[in-house]
Amino acid sequence: MTGKRRRGLSYKEAGVDIGAGDRAVELISAHAKTTFRPEVIGDLGGFAGAFSAQFKTLDDPVLISAADGVGTKLVIAQQLDRHDTVGIDLVAMIVDDIACAGAEPLFLLDYIACGRLVPERIERIVAGIAEGCRQAGCALLGGETAEHPGTMDADAYDLAAFGVGVAERGRMWGTSHVKKGDLVIGLASTGLHSNGYSLVRAIILNHDLDLATVPKGWTRSIGDELLEPTRIYARALLSLETEVHAAAHITGGGIEGNVVRVLPRTMRAVLRRDSWPEPPIFEFLRSAGELAEGEMSRTFNLGLGMTLIVAPEDSAATIEQLGNHGCPAFEIGEIVMGNKGVVIE
């Protein structure tokens, strides 16, 4: 025995830096406040966010909720040390699911898990989340940042979020409104959005592709293309003056796997493959990965991030109104009688 007392282990030595967490909160608070709507009650820093439920313009309000994450697109962002756009992807995954019910996104709560909390990196991530919320018109009501030392690599992080919207019950979109003869409108994507990145990364690794490479005919690098943020459709959809019967957010599962979710049991969607343009990133991946067309259509959005089902007389006006909101759209098919499913011809 030496007589010396051993100093106890600290939380910081175990890998959790409370000071860094406090600093991160300071940095991100200003970003969150730029998203606040009039219904937000109080300020940041409490144990929960508060939002007024006085929906005075709605007779029978229904709350619509969704939860999602960004997925392995985050690995590309971490590899390139670019963290300012993945927050937009996170918001898009939530608010565009909510908008598929004809609902207005109200607020969002985020969750960031990281191996090591770097305040400046967290600020860049949350700045992107705030930008996405501003684009969608919803409030970033709060969230949580958790440091997971020893269970995640120091520079790794993951993102998830939960959002809430509201719709008038009698004006909600959905399967029950879809009719034979309705037309399908496709809304242009900005590229891959946030789906299929496990396959994308496999192609990159198998071919040892340099993300800084600018392929022939492109104006920017592969990395730039892969980090292009997901288009947020919510505000454009809510601005429509035409009647929408149903909407499908094209995420994991591709066009067929998502459009089928809003079809009645006795109807199918017949889509024309040549009716919308396909961004170059898809042919690049198709060629580099030697991917079969079935694999492409099950994995990627192929240039369409959202589809709407409308009556034939509303198609032209819907496309025009979407275009006026900066969202190119195309008439891509129709609803016919038959076994439930999607056919792309």
Secondary structure, 3 states (H helix, E strand, C coil): CCCCCCCCCCCCCCCCCHHHHHHHHHHHHHHHHCCCCCCEECCCCCCCCEECCCCCCCCCEEEEEEEEECCCHHHHHHHHCCCCCHHHHHHHHHHHHHHCCCCEEEEEEEEEEECCCCHHHHHHHHHHHHHHHHHHCCEEEEEEEEECECCECCCCEEEEEEEEEEEEHHHCCCHHHCCCCCEEEEEECCCCCCCCHHHHHHHHHHCCCCCCCCCCCCCCCHHHHHCCCCCCCHHHHHCCCCCEEEEEECCCCHHHHHHHHHCCCCEEEEECHHHCCCCHHHHHHHHHCCCCHHHHHHHCCCCEEEEEEECHHHHHHHHHHHHHCCCCEEEEEEEEECCCEEEEC
